[in-house]
Amino acid sequence: MHMTEERKGQIALLLLKDRLRGEGIRLKPDMKREIGNQATKIGVPIEEAMQFVEGMVRELVEEVFPPRSRISFNPDHDRGM
């Protein structure tokens, strides 16, 4: 059975997400430079690579910390000012 490029991409994305969930994501000061270097190495525009990684990181963070449906309010925030 021949697999389409689209299906290969879907499977690759699922494998990457699973790996990142298991191993975690390490945020480092030079992360953007590393992404840029990898993008250049594999022939992907840097801006696309940055968008891809940012979207992936945000998605995985939101799995762990879903956005709150309401804004939290701290009544003590302005007290004493």
Secondary structure, DSSP 8 states (H G I E B T S, - for coil): ----HHHHHHHHHHHHHHHHHHH-----TTHHHHHHHHHHHHT--HHHHHHHHHHHHHHHHHHHS---SS----TTTTTT-
